[in-house]
Amino acid sequence: MASKTPKSAPQNELLAPFEKSLYKMLSELKLNRSQNKFQQKLRSDITRIRQSEHMLVKADKTTNIYQVPIDEYKKLLSENVTARYKNTSKNTQNSINLEARQIATSLDIADRVEIIAERPAYITLKDHKEGFENAPKCRLINPAKSEIGIISKKMLDSINMKLREITGLNQWKNTSSVIDWFNDLDNKKDRKFIKFDIVDFYPSISPDLLKKSLDFARSHT
């Protein structure tokens, strides 16, 4: 078995002048403070952010960031939380974690699934909505979710893929799929589009609606 020797390789005399010049160059190296417009703006923005007494809130579907007074942000957050959730006890969370552990154990993935992480909810501002300035609408982001949802999503993706193949129905998952579908349409000038917006899409999925959807899938697969 080969081992590392503690002895250093002999110095190459031909490289000595090069090494000396390299060390000299490094010792004489001086750094000058250089600024450009981007760095100046970046430094100015950082200072302004640190000195701000407001919350910086991201927009929902744009790159805008808004300064919101802390009291107003707390009010918007509270209104959105109480509109969709209700108070519960620690026992409810423990029950969810216990059920998640049982599911993870049955699937032999218990060593890869974490319990619900206690993360605070936050909001983004829907500045693309009409009347945003006078009556701001928000999207509530709840990061405290069970990881079992990831497993459910994969199962539902598999079911939806089979349904699309069997029924021939359209179900687009991204923009490129819609563009491909549109490009394949004939007589585009004779067709019309309907634009609509689903309010509170995920909160509107009740247990009864989910059961009906699964029954529909079961009847076709």
Buried (B, 14 or more C-beta within 10 A) or exposed (E): EEEEEEEEEEEEEEEEEEEEEEEEEEEEEEEEEEEEEEEEEEEEEEEEEEEEEEBEBBBBEEEEEBEBEEEEBEEBBEEBBEEEEEEEEEEEBEEBBEEBBEBBEEEEEEEEBEBBEEEEBBBBBBBEBEEBEEEBBBBBBBEEEBBBEEBEEEEBEEBBEEBEEEEEEEEEEEEEEEEEEEEEEEEEEEEEEEEEEEEEEEEEEEEEEEEEBEEEBEEEE
